[in-house]
C-alpha cells in the first residue's frame, strides 16, 4: 500500500499564496523525494503510520514556520 498525501485547508491556503513556481516545487518534492525543506520554505507534516498518511499541516517561510 502506498502513502497518501493530504493537505489541511490552512496549508492549502498557504500553498496558494506562494509563487506558482515555489508551490509546484513543493508538490513535486512531496510526491517524489519526501523532502520537507525547500530553500527558504518549510513543509510541516504529521505522519500517520497506521494509515500510511502524510498530512501537510503548514507551509511557510522558514522565519515563520515554527511560530
Secondary structure, DSSP 8 states (H G I E B T S, - for coil): ---EEEE-HHHHHHHHHS-HHHHHHHHHHHHHT---EETTEEEEEEEEGGGTEEEEEEEEETTTTT-
